[in-house]
């Protein structure tokens, strides 16, 4: 799986938040304030997402309707596995060791992690 750019991720977040497929015009309407991308820019990002098999397009009438090929949670899981593979040579315990050594984990984080490990 290819990683998304920040701009592609912004498009994906709009698609993920929606219940069904969206047209380019609908995506443009949902862009955050200050993001004044032109239609061609959004179409380019959508084409890249289609190439990466993250989005599918269905032609309905005169417009393409874009929908996610996987959920945000599925994508996050794939990204996490790839990160652990790339950075920690596939070692989950190495990843956890880095987290604990960094001192960034809160007491609640540790409690939640312990609970999840017991399950």
Secondary structure, 3 states (H helix, E strand, C coil): CCCCCHHHHHHHHHHHHCCCCECHHHHHHHCCCCCCCCHHHHHHHHHHHHHCCCEEEEEECCEEEEEECCCHHHHHHHHHHHHHHHHHCCCHHHHHHHHHHHCCCCHHHHHHHHHHHHC
